[in-house]
Amino acid sequence: MKTKIDILQRLFFLITAAAVVWGLYLAARAPGEATQGDAAKLLFVHVPAAITAYLALGVGLLAALWYLIRRSPAADRMSSSAIEVGVIFTVVTLVSGMIWGRAVWGLWWDWNDARLMSTAIMFFYYMGYLALRRSIIDPEARAGRCAVLAVIGFIQIPIVHYSVLWFRTLHQGPTILRPDGFRSTMDEEFALSLAVGIMAFVAAMTLMLTSRLTLSRLQDARNDLSGLGPPVGRGVTAPFMGGPTMGGPTMGGPNG
Amino acid sequence: MTAEQNGAEQKDRSPSRRAVLRRTFWRQTWWVIRKELRVELRGGETLWMAAPFAAMALLLAPLALGTDTALLRRIGPGMLWLVVVLFGMTVTVRPTSIESRPVRDLLTLSGLDPVAAFLGRSGASAALLFVFTLVLTPVMIVLYGPDSAPLWGCLLWLAVGAAVALGLLGTLVAALVTGLRSRTALAPIMSVPLAAPVLIAVVNGTENALNGQPATIWLLMLAAVDLILLIAGVMLAAPLDETTR
């Protein structure tokens, strides 16, 4: 029997799918840009992916701070899930940016480009976060250390965003999240395609985040359950001289 | 004694108590620095293992990049700092005198302030990295021969700024990987990306200083990075100490 949450999730999935299809349709229909031609259409993927990555990593930071204040396992799950999703969108940003760079600049990778370099550095940092997470078994130690790492790492987001203003390199300056406000200098048609693209990506991020959170919750519940038994399985508890056993049969001895 | 009298007495005593606490805090910090440096003096991990290995990297790099003298002159300062950043991380994540479980428990029971422990470790790491840089600089000058009339004072400040930043960063990351089997692989993955601003500032600053130009802007950038890392470290020292206990 389907619960209300299942129905809501399916509904949200349909809305996300519709937003993605609409975004793709608008991107395909949009005219080529005056100087970049059709390559500019890649920006309808690249820019929303970057904004969504910032958003996911921002959620990761807030949840990490929440964990450090409250020590709530739910906050840890939210932080790690958001950062995982953020890393995926960072990869999409990097790859789409490289393809666009090849088409417009004639280069896959420009070493002098501050935005490209800072994004790549940020990606490797969060890979380190994921590696640290995999290396620690104890849930509390893992949650605490990773929360600290998430807090330290967030300093990179403003560096990535403002790198194009601080270092005048090949990458163009911000078009949407400008320091002087949200004013955009784009044509209406481009702006609409981009807005729908951002909406679709944010919806996809939310969907991925909720799915990952459900998975994390189930993983934690399974670990909690398996934690109730003896650490090496019920059949291999040590021989015991008298007194109650830890649960399950022993391998011999007077009580076994 | 009434509550008012009690409060007045406490008020009278509080400044001196604060002074004592402050003195204790700095004494604890100094104690950790001395302890760390004494361990290094006995083991010689930085000067006898990391520094020769880093010097070997400086020696081998031209074999991979080409032995064109003009090219080597140009890349010398960059190579020096790259080696300091990469190999310096092995210095900062070395096992420390206060890392083992019984020692940590004992220090916690004795009231060692986590912030003092963090600052002490960072100070010791910064001092070691500074010496590490001083040892490698002549090696770079001899092997790569950058021809210039450098501003030595500026170079010195750059080395101090970079050593402080890397010391703070390395200590933060070392605390995160305390007790993990994969610490030597994990620590550089986490610390090197954050060391990128330090690398940019110190390489550009060194280039300026080697060409006799002031490197004020790069020194300011290093100071800003130092300050950010210091604030982050001081704020996160207590939660980090709690989670790694």
Boltz contact constraints between the chains, C-beta under 6 A:
constraints:
  - contact:
      token1: [A, 68]
      token2: [B, 239]
      max_distance: 6.0
  - contact:
      token1: [A, 121]
      token2: [B, 193]
      max_distance: 6.0
  - contact:
      token1: [A, 121]
      token2: [B, 196]
      max_distance: 6.0
  - contact:
      token1: [A, 124]
      token2: [B, 193]
      max_distance: 6.0
  - contact:
      token1: [A, 125]
      token2: [B, 193]
      max_distance: 6.0
  - contact:
      token1: [A, 128]
      token2: [B, 189]
      max_distance: 6.0
  - contact:
      token1: [A, 128]
      token2: [B, 190]
      max_distance: 6.0
  - contact:
      token1: [A, 131]
      token2: [B, 186]
      max_distance: 6.0
  - contact:
      token1: [A, 131]
      token2: [B, 189]
      max_distance: 6.0
  - contact:
      token1: [A, 132]
      token2: [B, 186]
      max_distance: 6.0
  - contact:
      token1: [A, 135]
      token2: [B, 180]
      max_distance: 6.0
  - contact:
      token1: [A, 135]
      token2: [B, 182]
      max_distance: 6.0
  - contact:
      token1: [A, 141]
      token2: [B, 243]
      max_distance: 6.0
  - contact:
      token1: [A, 144]
      token2: [B, 243]
      max_distance: 6.0
  - contact:
      token1: [A, 145]
      token2: [B, 176]
      max_distance: 6.0
  - contact:
      token1: [A, 145]
      token2: [B, 243]
      max_distance: 6.0
  - contact:
      token1: [A, 148]
      token2: [B, 236]
      max_distance: 6.0
  - contact:
      token1: [A, 148]
      token2: [B, 240]
      max_distance: 6.0
  - contact:
      token1: [A, 149]
      token2: [B, 176]
      max_distance: 6.0
  - contact:
      token1: [A, 152]
      token2: [B, 232]
      max_distance: 6.0
